[in-house]
Amino acid sequence: MSKLKTKSSAKKRFKFTASGKIKKGQAGKRHGMIKRSNEQIRDLRGTSTLSGSETQRIKRWMPYA
C-alpha cells in the first residue's frame, strides 16, 4: 500500500507528548492586548493540550507521529 502524507499545517502546529496527548500553542495573543485583562494574558502563556475529539482528528492528519 502507498504511504500516507502528513498534513504540513499539522506538523508545524502540534507536538505529541509521551503519553499520546497533543500539545498546541495558545491562541489569542497576537494583537489587541489592551482590551484583555492581565489575568487573561497570564492564562494564555505557554501551551495547552487538545480535547479527545480534536486529538482523534489531528492523529488522522499525522499518521507517523
Backbone atoms as SQL, in Angstrom:
CREATE TABLE atoms (id INTEGER PRIMARY KEY, chain TEXT, resi INTEGER, resn TEXT, atom TEXT, x REAL, y REAL, z REAL);
INSERT INTO atoms VALUES
  (1, 'A', 1, 'MET', 'N', 0.841, -1.182, 0.000),
  (2, 'A', 1, 'MET', 'CA', 0.000, 0.000, 0.000),
  (3, 'A', 1, 'MET', 'C', 0.889, 1.249, 0.000),
  (4, 'A', 2, 'SER', 'N', 0.356, 2.316, -0.563),
  (5, 'A', 2, 'SER', 'CA', 1.152, 3.540, -0.643),
  (6, 'A', 2, 'SER', 'C', 1.261, 4.226, 0.711),
  (7, 'A', 3, 'LYS', 'N', 2.255, 5.084, 0.835),
  (8, 'A', 3, 'LYS', 'CA', 2.454, 5.810, 2.091),
  (9, 'A', 3, 'LYS', 'C', 1.441, 6.933, 2.218),
  (10, 'A', 4, 'LEU', 'N', 1.114, 7.283, 3.456),
  (11, 'A', 4, 'LEU', 'CA', 0.191, 8.383, 3.720),
  (12, 'A', 4, 'LEU', 'C', 0.976, 9.669, 3.904),
  (13, 'A', 5, 'LYS', 'N', 0.402, 10.770, 3.458),
  (14, 'A', 5, 'LYS', 'CA', 1.071, 12.057, 3.615),
  (15, 'A', 5, 'LYS', 'C', 0.644, 12.714, 4.924),
  (16, 'A', 6, 'THR', 'N', 1.591, 13.379, 5.574),
  (17, 'A', 6, 'THR', 'CA', 1.308, 14.157, 6.774),
  (18, 'A', 6, 'THR', 'C', 0.872, 15.548, 6.355),
  (19, 'A', 7, 'LYS', 'N', -0.167, 16.084, 7.012),
  (20, 'A', 7, 'LYS', 'CA', -0.586, 17.448, 6.720),
  (21, 'A', 7, 'LYS', 'C', 0.475, 18.421, 7.201),
  (22, 'A', 8, 'SER', 'N', 0.981, 19.251, 6.299),
  (23, 'A', 8, 'SER', 'CA', 2.060, 20.179, 6.645),
  (24, 'A', 8, 'SER', 'C', 1.631, 21.165, 7.722),
  (25, 'A', 9, 'SER', 'N', 0.381, 21.610, 7.671),
  (26, 'A', 9, 'SER', 'CA', -0.086, 22.570, 8.670),
  (27, 'A', 9, 'SER', 'C', -0.094, 21.951, 10.060),
  (28, 'A', 10, 'ALA', 'N', -0.430, 20.670, 10.152),
  (29, 'A', 10, 'ALA', 'CA', -0.494, 19.999, 11.451),
  (30, 'A', 10, 'ALA', 'C', 0.895, 19.789, 12.034),
  (31, 'A', 11, 'LYS', 'N', 1.866, 19.400, 11.208),
  (32, 'A', 11, 'LYS', 'CA', 3.196, 19.140, 11.756),
  (33, 'A', 11, 'LYS', 'C', 3.868, 20.417, 12.236),
  (34, 'A', 12, 'LYS', 'N', 3.441, 21.578, 11.701),
  (35, 'A', 12, 'LYS', 'CA', 4.003, 22.841, 12.153),
  (36, 'A', 12, 'LYS', 'C', 3.373, 23.322, 13.458),
  (37, 'A', 13, 'ARG', 'N', 2.150, 22.894, 13.741),
  (38, 'A', 13, 'ARG', 'CA', 1.396, 23.468, 14.854),
  (39, 'A', 13, 'ARG', 'C', 1.280, 22.583, 16.084),
  (40, 'A', 14, 'PHE', 'N', 1.460, 21.267, 15.949),
  (41, 'A', 14, 'PHE', 'CA', 1.189, 20.346, 17.050),
  (42, 'A', 14, 'PHE', 'C', 2.396, 19.469, 17.351),
  (43, 'A', 15, 'LYS', 'N', 2.536, 19.111, 18.642),
  (44, 'A', 15, 'LYS', 'CA', 3.568, 18.174, 19.090),
  (45, 'A', 15, 'LYS', 'C', 2.900, 17.117, 19.961),
  (46, 'A', 16, 'PHE', 'N', 3.422, 15.885, 19.899),
  (47, 'A', 16, 'PHE', 'CA', 2.889, 14.800, 20.708),
  (48, 'A', 16, 'PHE', 'C', 3.655, 14.694, 22.017),
  (49, 'A', 17, 'THR', 'N', 2.942, 14.408, 23.110),
  (50, 'A', 17, 'THR', 'CA', 3.587, 14.124, 24.379),
  (51, 'A', 17, 'THR', 'C', 3.896, 12.625, 24.438),
  (52, 'A', 18, 'ALA', 'N', 4.629, 12.204, 25.454),
  (53, 'A', 18, 'ALA', 'CA', 4.990, 10.794, 25.586),
  (54, 'A', 18, 'ALA', 'C', 3.764, 9.916, 25.822),
  (55, 'A', 19, 'SER', 'N', 2.733, 10.464, 26.452),
  (56, 'A', 19, 'SER', 'CA', 1.534, 9.673, 26.728),
  (57, 'A', 19, 'SER', 'C', 0.533, 9.695, 25.572),
  (58, 'A', 20, 'GLY', 'N', 0.857, 10.396, 24.480),
  (59, 'A', 20, 'GLY', 'CA', -0.022, 10.393, 23.308),
  (60, 'A', 20, 'GLY', 'C', -0.935, 11.592, 23.201),
  (61, 'A', 21, 'LYS', 'N', -0.892, 12.485, 24.184),
  (62, 'A', 21, 'LYS', 'CA', -1.691, 13.698, 24.087),
  (63, 'A', 21, 'LYS', 'C', -1.018, 14.656, 23.108),
  (64, 'A', 22, 'ILE', 'N', -1.758, 15.674, 22.694),
  (65, 'A', 22, 'ILE', 'CA', -1.225, 16.610, 21.707),
  (66, 'A', 22, 'ILE', 'C', -1.155, 18.006, 22.319),
  (67, 'A', 23, 'LYS', 'N', 0.037, 18.608, 22.233),
  (68, 'A', 23, 'LYS', 'CA', 0.244, 19.965, 22.729),
  (69, 'A', 23, 'LYS', 'C', 0.018, 20.954, 21.597),
  (70, 'A', 24, 'LYS', 'N', -0.533, 22.124, 21.952),
  (71, 'A', 24, 'LYS', 'CA', -0.726, 23.186, 20.972),
  (72, 'A', 24, 'LYS', 'C', -0.401, 24.515, 21.613),
  (73, 'A', 25, 'GLY', 'N', -0.055, 25.486, 20.802),
  (74, 'A', 25, 'GLY', 'CA', 0.169, 26.830, 21.305),
  (75, 'A', 25, 'GLY', 'C', -1.144, 27.509, 21.625),
  (76, 'A', 26, 'GLN', 'N', -1.109, 28.441, 22.546),
  (77, 'A', 26, 'GLN', 'CA', -2.321, 29.151, 22.927),
  (78, 'A', 26, 'GLN', 'C', -2.684, 30.185, 21.868),
  (79, 'A', 27, 'ALA', 'N', -3.962, 30.305, 21.582),
  (80, 'A', 27, 'ALA', 'CA', -4.447, 31.310, 20.644),
  (81, 'A', 27, 'ALA', 'C', -4.866, 32.564, 21.412),
  (82, 'A', 28, 'GLY', 'N', -4.927, 33.687, 20.720),
  (83, 'A', 28, 'GLY', 'CA', -5.487, 34.894, 21.314),
  (84, 'A', 28, 'GLY', 'C', -4.476, 35.860, 21.880),
  (85, 'A', 29, 'LYS', 'N', -3.203, 35.783, 21.473),
  (86, 'A', 29, 'LYS', 'CA', -2.215, 36.730, 21.991),
  (87, 'A', 29, 'LYS', 'C', -1.447, 37.435, 20.878),
  (88, 'A', 30, 'ARG', 'N', -2.002, 37.518, 19.704),
  (89, 'A', 30, 'ARG', 'CA', -1.300, 38.151, 18.588),
  (90, 'A', 30, 'ARG', 'C', -1.450, 39.672, 18.613),
  (91, 'A', 31, 'HIS', 'N', -2.627, 40.144, 18.934),
  (92, 'A', 31, 'HIS', 'CA', -2.857, 41.591, 18.953),
  (93, 'A', 31, 'HIS', 'C', -4.058, 41.873, 19.851),
  (94, 'A', 32, 'GLY', 'N', -4.313, 43.152, 20.134),
  (95, 'A', 32, 'GLY', 'CA', -5.455, 43.518, 20.969),
  (96, 'A', 32, 'GLY', 'C', -5.251, 43.245, 22.444),
  (97, 'A', 33, 'MET', 'N', -4.020, 43.377, 22.940),
  (98, 'A', 33, 'MET', 'CA', -3.745, 43.074, 24.345),
  (99, 'A', 33, 'MET', 'C', -4.346, 44.121, 25.289),
  (100, 'A', 34, 'ILE', 'N', -4.597, 45.318, 24.793),
  (101, 'A', 34, 'ILE', 'CA', -5.112, 46.384, 25.664),
  (102, 'A', 34, 'ILE', 'C', -6.487, 46.015, 26.203),
  (103, 'A', 35, 'LYS', 'N', -7.313, 45.406, 25.373),
  (104, 'A', 35, 'LYS', 'CA', -8.673, 45.078, 25.823),
  (105, 'A', 35, 'LYS', 'C', -8.749, 43.812, 26.661),
  (106, 'A', 36, 'ARG', 'N', -7.682, 43.039, 26.735),
  (107, 'A', 36, 'ARG', 'CA', -7.687, 41.834, 27.559),
  (108, 'A', 36, 'ARG', 'C', -7.176, 42.155, 28.964),
  (109, 'A', 37, 'SER', 'N', -7.681, 41.407, 29.943),
  (110, 'A', 37, 'SER', 'CA', -7.225, 41.627, 31.313),
  (111, 'A', 37, 'SER', 'C', -5.853, 40.997, 31.507),
  (112, 'A', 38, 'ASN', 'N', -5.120, 41.466, 32.510),
  (113, 'A', 38, 'ASN', 'CA', -3.803, 40.895, 32.803),
  (114, 'A', 38, 'ASN', 'C', -3.923, 39.421, 33.173),
  (115, 'A', 39, 'GLU', 'N', -5.004, 39.079, 33.862),
  (116, 'A', 39, 'GLU', 'CA', -5.220, 37.684, 34.246),
  (117, 'A', 39, 'GLU', 'C', -5.386, 36.802, 33.005),
  (118, 'A', 40, 'GLN', 'N', -6.132, 37.290, 32.016),
  (119, 'A', 40, 'GLN', 'CA', -6.329, 36.520, 30.792),
  (120, 'A', 40, 'GLN', 'C', -5.019, 36.365, 30.027),
  (121, 'A', 41, 'ILE', 'N', -4.222, 37.411, 29.975),
  (122, 'A', 41, 'ILE', 'CA', -2.938, 37.353, 29.280),
  (123, 'A', 41, 'ILE', 'C', -2.023, 36.332, 29.955),
  (124, 'A', 42, 'ARG', 'N', -2.012, 36.291, 31.285),
  (125, 'A', 42, 'ARG', 'CA', -1.202, 35.313, 32.009),
  (126, 'A', 42, 'ARG', 'C', -1.680, 33.887, 31.718),
  (127, 'A', 43, 'ASP', 'N', -2.995, 33.695, 31.670),
  (128, 'A', 43, 'ASP', 'CA', -3.549, 32.361, 31.428),
  (129, 'A', 43, 'ASP', 'C', -3.211, 31.837, 30.034),
  (130, 'A', 44, 'LEU', 'N', -2.960, 32.737, 29.086),
  (131, 'A', 44, 'LEU', 'CA', -2.697, 32.335, 27.705),
  (132, 'A', 44, 'LEU', 'C', -1.221, 32.061, 27.435),
  (133, 'A', 45, 'ARG', 'N', -0.371, 32.085, 28.463),
  (134, 'A', 45, 'ARG', 'CA', 1.043, 31.777, 28.273),
  (135, 'A', 45, 'ARG', 'C', 1.242, 30.298, 27.989),
  (136, 'A', 46, 'GLY', 'N', 2.345, 29.988, 27.323),
  (137, 'A', 46, 'GLY', 'CA', 2.760, 28.598, 27.187),
  (138, 'A', 46, 'GLY', 'C', 1.903, 27.790, 26.238),
  (139, 'A', 47, 'THR', 'N', 1.715, 26.514, 26.551),
  (140, 'A', 47, 'THR', 'CA', 0.978, 25.593, 25.690),
  (141, 'A', 47, 'THR', 'C', -0.181, 24.973, 26.450),
  (142, 'A', 48, 'SER', 'N', -1.080, 24.326, 25.704),
  (143, 'A', 48, 'SER', 'CA', -2.175, 23.583, 26.308),
  (144, 'A', 48, 'SER', 'C', -2.347, 22.279, 25.544),
  (145, 'A', 49, 'THR', 'N', -3.216, 21.398, 26.025),
  (146, 'A', 49, 'THR', 'CA', -3.453, 20.126, 25.353),
  (147, 'A', 49, 'THR', 'C', -4.829, 20.134, 24.715),
  (148, 'A', 50, 'LEU', 'N', -4.970, 19.356, 23.659),
  (149, 'A', 50, 'LEU', 'CA', -6.233, 19.283, 22.938),
  (150, 'A', 50, 'LEU', 'C', -7.205, 18.342, 23.627),
  (151, 'A', 51, 'SER', 'N', -8.496, 18.526, 23.352),
  (152, 'A', 51, 'SER', 'CA', -9.514, 17.625, 23.880),
  (153, 'A', 51, 'SER', 'C', -9.477, 16.304, 23.112),
  (154, 'A', 52, 'GLY', 'N', -10.218, 15.325, 23.593),
  (155, 'A', 52, 'GLY', 'CA', -10.184, 13.996, 22.995),
  (156, 'A', 52, 'GLY', 'C', -10.672, 13.961, 21.559),
  (157, 'A', 53, 'SER', 'N', -11.773, 14.662, 21.264),
  (158, 'A', 53, 'SER', 'CA', -12.316, 14.628, 19.905),
  (159, 'A', 53, 'SER', 'C', -11.373, 15.309, 18.919),
  (160, 'A', 54, 'GLU', 'N', -10.748, 16.408, 19.348),
  (161, 'A', 54, 'GLU', 'CA', -9.793, 17.087, 18.473),
  (162, 'A', 54, 'GLU', 'C', -8.533, 16.243, 18.286),
  (163, 'A', 55, 'THR', 'N', -8.137, 15.500, 19.325),
  (164, 'A', 55, 'THR', 'CA', -6.955, 14.652, 19.247),
  (165, 'A', 55, 'THR', 'C', -7.117, 13.592, 18.169),
  (166, 'A', 56, 'GLN', 'N', -8.309, 12.990, 18.072),
  (167, 'A', 56, 'GLN', 'CA', -8.550, 11.968, 17.049),
  (168, 'A', 56, 'GLN', 'C', -8.372, 12.556, 15.656),
  (169, 'A', 57, 'ARG', 'N', -8.863, 13.760, 15.443),
  (170, 'A', 57, 'ARG', 'CA', -8.773, 14.392, 14.124),
  (171, 'A', 57, 'ARG', 'C', -7.323, 14.685, 13.755),
  (172, 'A', 58, 'ILE', 'N', -6.535, 15.191, 14.715),
  (173, 'A', 58, 'ILE', 'CA', -5.143, 15.533, 14.440),
  (174, 'A', 58, 'ILE', 'C', -4.324, 14.264, 14.198),
  (175, 'A', 59, 'LYS', 'N', -4.605, 13.187, 14.919),
  (176, 'A', 59, 'LYS', 'CA', -3.876, 11.932, 14.716),
  (177, 'A', 59, 'LYS', 'C', -4.100, 11.381, 13.318),
  (178, 'A', 60, 'ARG', 'N', -5.268, 11.627, 12.740),
  (179, 'A', 60, 'ARG', 'CA', -5.513, 11.216, 11.364),
  (180, 'A', 60, 'ARG', 'C', -4.635, 12.005, 10.396),
  (181, 'A', 61, 'TRP', 'N', -4.365, 13.253, 10.733),
  (182, 'A', 61, 'TRP', 'CA', -3.546, 14.110, 9.867),
  (183, 'A', 61, 'TRP', 'C', -2.064, 13.785, 9.979),
  (184, 'A', 62, 'MET', 'N', -1.639, 13.174, 11.097),
  (185, 'A', 62, 'MET', 'CA', -0.232, 12.888, 11.335),
  (186, 'A', 62, 'MET', 'C', -0.069, 11.393, 11.576),
  (187, 'A', 63, 'PRO', 'N', -0.102, 10.579, 10.531),
  (188, 'A', 63, 'PRO', 'CA', -0.133, 9.127, 10.716),
  (189, 'A', 63, 'PRO', 'C', 1.142, 8.518, 11.276),
  (190, 'A', 64, 'TYR', 'N', 2.289, 9.182, 11.135),
  (191, 'A', 64, 'TYR', 'CA', 3.560, 8.580, 11.567),
  (192, 'A', 64, 'TYR', 'C', 4.142, 9.253, 12.796),
  (193, 'A', 65, 'ALA', 'N', 3.370, 10.092, 13.466),
  (194, 'A', 65, 'ALA', 'CA', 3.881, 10.799, 14.644),
  (195, 'A', 65, 'ALA', 'C', 3.647, 10.004, 15.908);
